[in-house]
């Protein structure tokens, strides 16, 4: 499986399956001498952890990270950082009847077609539990970026047809973390939670969107022409389970605008009057906040009977089982932030190679 690593200078390689012994990874490129806060890393993992509210999967996992290498007396040594997060609440028997059948819209069929073998327990490698490693690496990257004055804040801005259209402000982070949906508006949180509960009760699932705003990004990050900053952010987000779309700045709304409306006019000092570009022009950051949205599909596992096929390609019926989110976006907020942190630290390190 050649696609288990991401990054150029700051690089993450992940391993592990949903119902195997552990999920883990190796992080390379972390500067030596960095004081890492284990508490901050665990805090980010806790934001992703299952079982944290009534509207997410009830799988009970502590998701405690164990560092195996690359850290000595609380500081990074410059060598690869190896880590593990053990799987404790495994119920592979929930998936026994799926051993010879393919779940609709899951990776079951495509994995078996590609490799000729698959781990049917919770999707194995294709499970969203793989994103634990991304959160650990992202939490490490964030500690470096925080020292550079770069702040990454993501939040849920849409669940199904319900959309919050307010403007993000740093003080809204507290509001976001006080509700299980992670939307920065208490009233909208109640509506979204009620919708998710209704969908869950019906044995179904629903999609949503996450918006991410990143401030303090200096101008000059990005490597044209193929490694443009927005292209790498898009790749990073689209590599996350259930993601179906990525837009930055004005996104698809720009097709309805004229150039005279869409152009970000420059102001004294290099700032712009608007930010339709989403903080990136020509594939390079321009000093304005990075502003993008990520769309997530409804979770593919539903608690309803569905028509499917077995490994003989014959039609059969499959009943949904297991523990799953009715809506993935509340737990995916930290994953979006983490992937953004990995991308930005990688580009920060790469920028040092071209600018003396």
N, C-alpha and C positions, 0 to 999 in steps of 0.2 A: 504494500500500500504506500505509494510514493507521495501522497498528498497530506502527510501528517505533520508537516512543518510549515511555519510562516515567519517571514521576516528576513532581512539581509544582514544587518549588523546586530540588531537586537532580535533574537530569533527564538521562537518557541517550537518545540517538538513534543507532541502529546502521545499518550498510549492509554490503553485500558478500554474495558467494555462496561456496559450498564450493570450487568449482574456478575461480573468477574470479581476477583479479590479487591481490586483497587483501580482508581483513575490516577494518572500521574503525568509528569512532564519533565522536560529539561529546558532551562532558560539559559541562553548564551548571550554574551554581549553586555552584561551588567557591569558598570564601572566598579573597579575595586575601591574598597574603603567606604562604601555607602552604608550608613546605619539604617538597617531595615527594622520596621516596627511589625512584629508578628501580630500584634493586636489589630493593626490597620488591615492587614491581609485577611485575618479571620473575620473582621467586620464586613468586608466585601463578600466573602464566602457566605456569611450568614444572610446577606441580602438575596442570594441566589438559592439558598437552602430550601428543599421541599418541606412541606408540613408546617410552614410558618403562619398560615391563615386557613380559614375554611374554604377559600375559593381556589386553592391550588392543590396539587397532588398531596395525598396524605402519607406518602412514603416517609418514614422517619429516619433521617440521616443526620449525624452531627456535623459531617463534612469538615472535620478537623484536619488541617494540613500538617504533614510531617516533612521537614526538610532533611535531606540526606547528604547534601554536599553543597559547596560553594559559599557557605556562611560559617564564620569562625568568630566567636566572642561577640556576636551581634552585628558583625560587619561582613560585607561581601568581600570575597578574596579575589575576584576577577575570573575564577574558574566557573565551569558550568554549575548552575544551581539545579539540583535534582530534588524532586518532591513527590509525595504520595498523598492521596486522600482515599482512605479505605471505604469500601462499600460494606455497610453493616446490615441494613434492612433489605436483604435480598429475598425475593419470592419468585424464583425462576419457574416454579410450578404453575404460576398464573399464565405462562406462555406455552405450556405443553401442547395444547390443542392447536397452536399456531405453527408448530414445528413443520408441518407439511402443507401449510396454506400461506397465502400471501395477503397481507392486510392492504386494503385499498389506500392509495396515496402515500404509503410508507416506502421505505427503501428495501423492503424484503425482496421483492422480485428483481430489482436492478442489481442488488448485491449478489444474489445467487447467479444471475446471468453473467455478471462480470467475473466472479471468483470461483464459481462452481461449488461454493460452500458458504454458509452463513451462520452466525450466532443468533438464534431466534429469541434468546432471552432478552426481552425488552428492546430488541433492535440491535443489541450488541454495540458495535462501534458506531452505528448510525444514530444511537440514542443521544438526546440532548444532554445527558449526563456527562458526555465528553467535554462540555463547555466549562466544567469545573476548572480544568487546567488553564483555560483562557482567563478565567477570573483571577487565579493565582498570579499568572504572568502579568496581567493587567494591573493588579494591585501593586506589584513590584514597580512596574513602569510609572504608575501614578505617583509613587513616592519620589521618583526622580523628577517628574514633570512638575510636581508641586513646588519643588525647590527652584524651578525656573519660572514660577508664577503662572503656570498653565492650569486652568481649572476645567474639568470635564463634568457636565451635568446632563443627564438624560432623564426623561420622564415619559409616562404614558400620556398621549394626547388624543387617543381615539380607541374606543372599543366598539366594534360593530358600527352602527350609524351614529353613535354618540361621540362628539368631538369637542374638545376644549380648545378654544381659539384665542386664549389669552397670551400675554407676552411673558416670557420667562424672566424672573428676577432672582438673584441669589437667595433672598430671604424666603423664597418659596420652597427651598429644599426641606425645611422643617415640616411644612404642610405635606409635601410629597411622602415623607417617611412616616407620617402618622396615619396613613390609610393603606389598606392592603392592595389597592389597585396601583398606587404610586403615580397618581395624577395630582398636580399642584393646585387643586381646587376642591375644598371639602364638599361642596354641594354636588359637583360633577362626580366626585368619588362615590357618593351614595347612589347616584343613578347608575353608574357603571357597575358597581358591586351588585346591585339588584338585578341588572341584566345578566351578569355572569352567573349568579345564583339560579336565575330562571332557566338559562341555557343548560346549566349543569343538572338541574332537576329533571329536565327533559331528556337527559342522556346524550346531549349534543355538545358541540364546542363552537367557539366564535373567535374571530381574528381581531387584530388591532394594530395600532401604529405607535412607535416610540420616536420622539423627537430628541435630538441631542444638540446642545449649545456648548461650544468650547471657547473660552475667553483666554486672553493672554498669549495667544499663538503669535509668534513673531512673523514678519514677512520673510519669505525666502525658502520655506519648506516645500519640497516637491522635486521630483527628478524627471522633467520632460525628456523624451516625448512619451515613452511607454509607462513610466512610473509616476504619472501625475498624481498629486496628492488626493484629488477626489476619486481618481480611478482606484487607488489602493484602499481608500476608505470604503468604496463600493464593493471591492473584492472581499475585504474583511467582513463587512456586514452580510453580504450574500453567502458567505461561508457558514453562517450561523444557521442552525436547524430552524426550519419553518419560515425563513425569510423569503419573501417573494418580490420585494421592491426596495429601491433605494433612490432617493431624490435629494438634491442639495440646492440650497438657496430657493429660487423661484420654481425650480423643478419643472414639472409638466405645465404649470400655470404660465410659464414663459411663452408657450406657443400662441397664446391669445394676446400677447403684448406686442407693442411696437418698440423698435429700438430706442426711440425717444423716451419711452416709459421705463424701459428695462435697464438702460445704462446707469451704472453707479457713478455719479458725478463726484469728482475729487474735491476735497476741502483742504484748506491749509493744514499742513502737517502730515498729509498722506492718507487721512481717513476719507471715507466716502459718505455721501449724504444718505444713501440707501445701501442695502446689502443683498440685492437680488443674486449676486454671485455666490453667496454663502461663504464668503471669506477666501475664495480661491479664484484666481484668474490666470489663464495660461497653464493651469496645472500646478501653480505655486501659490502658497498662502500670501495674502496681501496685508495682513495685520488686523483685519476685521474678524469678528467672531465667526468660527466655523458653525454652520447651522444646517443640519440635515435631518431627514426623516427615514425611518426604516419600517416597512410593512411586513407584518407577520400573518400567515394564513391561519385558519382554524386548525387546531390540533387534529391530526388524522384519525386518532383512535377515538371512536365514539361508542357509547354504551347502547348500541342498537345493532340488530342483525343486518349484515350487509352481504350483497352478492360478491363473490370473488372466485378465484381459481386455486387449485392445489398444485403441487409440484409436478403433476402429470398434465397440467394445463387444462384440467377438467373443472367445470363449474361446480361450485359448492357455496354454502352459506357459512359465514363466520360471525360469531357473537363476540362483541367487544368485552374484554376483561382487562384487569390490571388497574394500576393507580396512575391517573393522568390529570393534567391541568385542563380545565374547561376553557381557559384562555391563557396563553403562554406569556403575554406581554408584561404582567407585573413582575415576574421573576427574571424576565429578559432585560430589564433596564440596566442592571449591573453588567450584563454580558456585552451590551452595546457600548457602555462606558469603557469596559476592559479592552475590547478590540480597538476602540479609538485610541486608547492609551498606548497600546502596542504599536500601532501605526505611527503615532506621533513621535514616540521615543526613537523608533527606528529611523525616521526621517531626520530627527535632530542629530543623531549620531552620523548619518550619512552626509548631512550638511557640513559637518566639521571637516569632511574629507575634500570639500570643494571650495571652502571659504576660509582663508587664513586670517 
